[in-house]
């Protein structure tokens, strides 16, 4: 059944409808926490209009690993900005605020992640928008929320700051070592995902009641939610949850071990038959009946956990990774090699499933990207295009959505309400751009 359901999924998904088709989102977001959320919705078929202050636009355009641009575009933010429409709108200008209000009256969702009070100062805050569109769903996202001590201080935040303030960086470190900041933007992406869960719930509520609502999201509080057991454990035991490195303090044994060939294996064997299999593989079957390790609760005791993990570590150093994986398959415990990012990209499994895929973008050409991490048989998520220069779709949005004529658009440019990209990497088109590729209006006129 499963194989039949997903047969030819990759080939057919672009001909199927999208689950959020007909939903329009206005985005006034920067860096990663803000744009990632609308990026999820855009993959699911929502029409997302990204508003940027021209000519420099989203400061996320400066996020480039080791200073590397791909055809003038920043790789860090390319994948969170697929399928969006690009509007260069200087919201400091009254005329631009009027344009935004026109779009807001025709939209379902507004997403912003500026500091508290900025949108209100531009006359496009929730209270102003709901007067013209009572059904609007309006989400404000930032590091510490819209109220509270840190919000009053107007304290800036980013992913690293949220990792620090939430305790995530400290808890993720190794005992006796400095805090370990994740290189991945976990607070940005997890916070963005939780924000869109709320947006979809609000859309469902509006469908039933006709009423919109305001949503407030704190980046730091969201990642604290992902730290799950830490908070009730501390409250109940009065003990501080301490850093444990790669060790899982709720599952034993479960840790990462160095192998004889200087590779690493993640090994876990919490269930009775799994642990007995591991002991047999190590040539120490008697350990499964040792009172210190007789069951999972016994192994979780700190002294016992330390001892069994040392035994496994000493054994792992005598075996190659392939030997450990073979023994795991034979004896029924879990052992997995630690993939490098190169291994992931080259893995046949992800290619066959279409998760790692080639995107053929009309502006940037072909590049390798990952797809939305869920499959939907009837309404599949899809990538249609990627990041665009600042203001790339100005004319399309003004004409198709607001019905403005040539003179009106010209006036908006002359007064500075509308604008386009600066001649700077991360903002401008690729150097080989022909002036038409990727433009929606140009495609429609062909």
Secondary structure, 3 states (H helix, E strand, C coil): CHHHHHCCHHHHHHHCCCCCCCCEEEEECCCCHHHHHHHHHHHCCCEEEEEECCCCCCHHHHCCHHHCEECCEEHHHHCCCCCCEEEEECCCCHHHHHHHHHHHHCCCEEEECCCCCHHHHCCCCHHHHHHHCCCCEEEEEECCCCCCHHHHCCCCCCHHHHHHHCCHHHHCCCCCCCCCCCCCCHHHHHHHHHHHHHHHHHHHHHHHHCCCEEEEEEHHHHHHHHCCHHHHHHHHHCCCCCCCCCCCCCCCCEEEEECCCCCEEEEECCCHHHHHHHHHHCCCHHHHHCCCCCCHHHHHCHHHHHHHHHHHHHHHCCCCHHHHHHHHHHHCCEEEECCCHHHHHHCHHHHHHCCEEEEEECCCEEEEEECCCCCCCCCCCCCCCCCCCCCCCHHHHHHHHCCCCHHHHHHHHHCCCECCCCCCCCCCCCCCCCCCCCCHHHHHHC
